[in-house]
Amino acid sequence: MSTESPVMVVPSTSMVPTLNVGDIVIVKGVDTNTITVGTIIIFRSPSGSIDIIHRVIGIIKQGDRLYFQTKGDHNAEQLPFEHNIKPDWVHGKVIFVVPKLGYFKVAVSKLLGGSA
């Protein structure tokens, strides 16, 4: 699938109603030059601590570099993610969703004090 993380469990409500907690997403690596507004991407947070699943809401071109503005679908009034996403932070794009199959992993992880 041309990515280090081809299968991920949705850990939060940021993409509801498109993606729900416990959904499994299949991720395919992508040439970042082909990403368009509306694509759901998975990227590493700037701190490097978590992976985030958000929709691309804008593309900024500065010289020969692209940056992606992203936002979860959950709240129309929500501000975009606070950082412009660099192409090398992007793991891939969502190509398929299996509803709720990963919910058990999310629940157990929260009980143990971790994140999914």
N, C-alpha and C positions, 0 to 999 in steps of 0.2 A: 504493500500500500504506500510505499515511499515515505513513511513517517516512523518515528520512534514509538509513537503511541497510537496504534491503529484502532484500539478499542478503549473507550472511556465511559465512566459512569457520571451522569449529571448530578453534581452535589448540591446545587442550590436552586432557588426559584427565580433567578435573574432572567431566564429565558421563557418562563411561563407566558402564554399557553403553548408556545411552539415546542418547548422541551420541558419535561417535568422532572422533579427529583426522582432519581432511580432509573430514569431512562438510560439505556446504553446507546451511545453514538458510535458509528463506524466512521473513522477519519481517514482521509486520503491526503497524502502529501500533495502540494500544489505549487506550481510556478507562481510566485506572488504577483507577477506581471499580469496574470489572467484573472485575479480576484476583482470582482465588481461589487458595487454597492448592492446590498441585499444578501451577499454570501455570508453564511455562518462559519466563522473560523475558530480554531483553537489556538491560543497563543500563551506563551509563558509570561507571567506577570513581570514587570520591571524588576522587582526584588528577586525574582527567580524562585519564589517559594511555592507558587501554585500555577496550575493551568487554568485558563479562563475560556469559557465558551460564550461568544457574543456575535452579534450581527454587525457587519460593516455598514456604517451609515454615511461614510464619507471617505474620500481618497484625496490625499494632499500630495502634490508633486513639488519637490524642492530640488531644483537642478535635475540630476539624474536619479534622485532617490524618491521612493514612494513611502508614504506613511498612511496608516489606516486609522480612522476614527471608528470606534465601536461602541455598542450599547446593548444591554440586555433588552429583550422584548417586554419584560414584565410591566413596565410603567412608562407610558408615553411621555410623561413629564420628567422622567429621570434624565439626569445629565449624562452626556457621553462619558465613557471611561476616561479617567483623568489624564492619561498619557496617550500620545500618538504612538501607535504600534509600529515598530520597526519590522521590516520584512524578515529579518533573521530571528525574530521572536515567534514567528508563525510556524506551528507544527503541521497544519493542514486545514482542510475544510470538512464539514459534516456532509457525508453522502448518504447515510441511512440511519434510521432510528428504530430501536427495539424498545417499545414502551415497558417501563417498570421492571424489567428483568434484573437490574442492578440495585433495586431498592433495599434488599437485604444487606448488601455491602455498605450502603450509606447508613442504615440504621445501626448496624453493629459498630461501625467506625465512630458514630456519634456517641454511642454508649460507652465506648472505650476512651472517649475524649480526644479523638483524632478527627481528621477530615477525610472525606472520601477521596 
